[in-house]
Amino acid sequence: MKDWKRPAIFVLIVAAVVIIDHAGKLIAAAFLEDGARYSYLADFLRLEAVHNTGAILGLGSQLPENLRAWMMPAVTMAVLIWVSVLLFREADCGAAYTGLSLVWAGGFSNLIDRLAFGKVFDFFNFGFGAVRTGTSNLADVAILAGIPLILIGWIRSKKDQEEAGI
């Protein structure tokens, strides 16, 4: 693949995720009041405003404010650096590269919120009855969509290497 295609794909994915995520957060914030919960599709989809000061599913939100204020962005930046290294190691723009780009984009979009507001705005969750996802946002969806793509890409790559006798 030509040298310009890899960075172009990465930039397009990051731009799309950041724009869609922040547009979704702005729209949701305009229509959702703190504490209000709306249920749709026989309660499969719930919309509610949640200001997440922690990581995924609120992990770390109970930490003292002064520790959390620098730790959450620092951990996110460390993960972005690690994913960047993995991106540079990918040989082609297949599923793993796309997945890593989605994970990076979702993490970056949430990092913007952490640096600007000290928290991330989450607004939807899915489920049936008591079995539900945590409240999340569109950046989280990008991260969760990227993880299986990474695994699929790496499994395919390993299989291709084994078939080639490498």
MOCOR-V589542 format. One record per backbone hydrogen bond with DSSP energy under -1.0 kcal/mol. NH is the residue of the N-H (numbers start at 1). CO is the residue of the C=O. E is the energy in kcal/mol with one decimal. If there is no record, write none. Layout:
[[NH CO E] [NH CO E]]
This chain:
[[5 2 -1.2] [8 4 -1.8] [9 5 -2.8] [10 6 -2.3] [11 7 -2.8] [12 8 -2.4] [13 9 -2.4] [14 10 -2.7] [15 11 -2.9] [16 12 -2.5] [17 13 -2.6] [18 14 -2.7] [19 15 -2.5] [20 16 -2.7] [21 17 -2.9] [22 18 -2.4] [23 19 -2.3] [24 20 -2.5] [25 21 -2.3] [26 22 -2.3] [27 23 -2.5] [28 24 -2.7] [29 25 -2.7] [30 26 -1.7] [31 27 -1.2] [32 28 -2.2] [36 33 -1.9] [38 47 -2.7] [40 45 -3.0] [44 41 -1.6] [45 40 -2.1] [46 125 -2.6] [47 38 -2.8] [48 123 -1.6] [50 122 -2.5] [52 120 -3.0] [55 59 -3.5] [58 55 -2.1] [59 56 -1.8] [61 58 -2.6] [63 60 -1.6] [68 64 -2.9] [69 65 -2.7] [71 67 -2.5] [72 68 -2.0] [74 70 -1.8] [75 71 -2.9] [76 72 -2.2] [77 73 -2.6] [78 74 -2.2] [79 75 -2.3] [80 76 -2.4] [81 77 -2.3] [82 78 -2.3] [83 79 -2.8] [84 80 -2.2] [85 81 -2.0] [86 82 -2.0] [87 83 -2.4] [88 84 -2.2] [89 85 -1.4] [98 94 -2.3] [99 95 -2.9] [100 96 -2.8] [101 97 -2.2] [102 98 -2.2] [103 99 -2.5] [104 100 -2.6] [105 101 -2.7] [106 102 -2.6] [107 103 -2.4] [108 104 -2.7] [109 105 -2.5] [110 106 -2.1] [111 107 -2.0] [112 108 -2.1] [113 109 -1.3] [114 110 -2.3] [115 111 -2.8] [116 112 -2.4] [117 113 -3.4] [118 114 -1.3] [120 52 -2.7] [122 50 -3.1] [123 136 -2.8] [124 136 -1.9] [125 46 -1.8] [127 44 -1.6] [128 131 -2.1] [131 128 -2.0] [133 126 -3.1] [136 124 -3.0] [141 137 -1.4] [142 138 -1.8] [143 139 -2.0] [144 140 -2.8] [145 141 -2.3] [146 142 -2.0] [147 143 -1.7] [149 145 -1.0] [150 146 -2.4] [151 147 -2.1] [152 148 -2.8] [153 149 -2.6] [154 150 -2.7] [155 151 -2.6] [156 152 -2.6] [157 153 -2.3] [158 154 -2.4] [159 155 -2.4] [160 156 -2.8] [161 157 -2.3] [162 158 -2.3] [163 159 -2.4] [164 160 -1.7] [166 161 -3.0]]
